[in-house]
Amino acid sequence: QVQLVESGGGLVQAGGSLRLSCATSGLVFGRTVMGWYRQAPGKQREFVASKALLGVAKYEDSVKGRFTIFSRFEGNAQNTYLQMNILKPEDTAVYYCNARDSLSNMEYWGQGTQVTVSS
């Protein structure tokens, strides 16, 4: 059974940093694309960043140069992180971890973690 559990959200002032974590289990690491999405109040969920294990990271234009997605193997788990720097009030949203199996195209989602950036 695939599980994704996010953590690391919180309240931060504009210009500050946060690191989101996504602890995973049940995934086949070599064919999984990990990603982060976000949903602000009253808006649709939008893509933020993604990266396959050996692939190049992709970013939404507004976060390029400020956010970094990376993964680490820790024990039997592949944990994925989103390092967010120079945060802006418009980054305020619920952030969701996403995993997509590149062979089956099955997608999995975490429960979300709130990020609030004050001006």
C-alpha positions in Angstrom: 0.0 0.0 0.0 1.4 3.4 -1.0 1.5 6.1 1.6 2.7 9.7 1.4 2.9 11.8 4.5 3.8 15.5 4.3 5.3 17.6 7.1 7.1 20.8 7.6 4.5 23.4 6.8 3.9 26.4 9.0 3.8 30.2 9.3 6.8 32.2 8.1 7.5 35.8 7.2 8.1 36.9 3.7 11.7 36.3 2.7 12.0 33.3 5.0 12.5 29.6 4.3 10.7 26.3 4.9 11.5 22.8 4.0 8.6 20.4 3.3 9.1 16.7 3.7 7.2 13.8 2.1 7.8 10.5 3.7 6.8 7.6 1.4 6.3 3.9 1.5 5.2 1.3 -0.9 6.6 3.0 -4.0 8.8 1.5 -6.7 11.6 4.0 -6.6 13.1 3.6 -10.0 10.0 4.4 -11.9 8.3 7.0 -9.7 8.1 10.7 -10.4 7.8 12.7 -7.2 6.2 16.1 -7.3 4.8 18.9 -5.2 1.5 20.7 -5.9 -0.2 23.5 -4.1 -3.7 24.9 -3.7 -4.4 28.4 -2.6 -7.9 29.4 -1.2 -10.4 29.7 -4.0 -7.9 28.5 -6.7 -7.3 25.2 -8.4 -4.5 22.9 -7.4 -1.4 23.8 -9.4 2.0 22.2 -10.2 5.0 23.4 -8.3 7.9 21.0 -8.9 8.7 17.4 -9.9 11.6 15.1 -10.4 12.2 11.5 -11.4 14.9 9.6 -9.6 17.5 10.2 -12.3 15.7 12.9 -14.1 16.0 16.7 -14.3 13.9 18.7 -11.9 11.0 20.8 -13.3 9.6 23.9 -11.7 6.6 26.2 -12.1 7.9 29.5 -13.4 7.1 31.6 -10.3 9.2 29.3 -8.0 12.3 28.8 -10.2 15.4 29.9 -8.4 13.6 29.9 -5.0 12.4 26.3 -4.6 14.4 23.1 -4.9 13.0 19.5 -5.0 15.2 16.6 -4.0 15.0 13.1 -2.7 17.0 11.0 -0.3 17.0 7.3 0.5 16.7 6.9 4.2 16.5 3.3 5.2 13.9 1.6 3.0 12.1 4.8 2.2 12.6 7.4 -0.5 11.8 10.7 1.1 11.2 13.8 -1.0 11.7 17.4 0.1 10.8 20.8 -1.2 13.2 23.5 0.0 11.5 26.8 -0.2 13.5 30.0 0.0 12.7 33.7 -0.4 9.0 32.9 0.3 6.4 35.3 -0.8 2.8 35.9 0.4 1.6 34.5 -2.9 3.2 31.1 -2.0 0.6 30.7 0.7 -1.3 27.5 0.0 -1.8 23.9 1.1 1.1 21.9 -0.4 0.6 18.3 -1.5 3.1 15.6 -2.2 2.4 13.6 -5.4 3.9 10.3 -6.6 3.2 9.0 -10.1 4.2 5.6 -11.3 5.7 6.2 -14.8 4.7 2.7 -16.0 1.1 2.4 -14.8 0.4 6.2 -14.5 -1.1 5.5 -11.1 -1.0 8.7 -8.9 -0.9 9.0 -5.2 -1.4 12.0 -3.0 -0.5 13.0 0.5 -2.9 14.8 2.9 -1.4 18.2 2.4 0.5 20.6 4.7 -0.4 24.3 5.1 2.2 27.0 4.3 1.3 30.5 5.3 3.6 33.4 4.3 2.9 36.7 6.1 3.9 40.1 4.6 
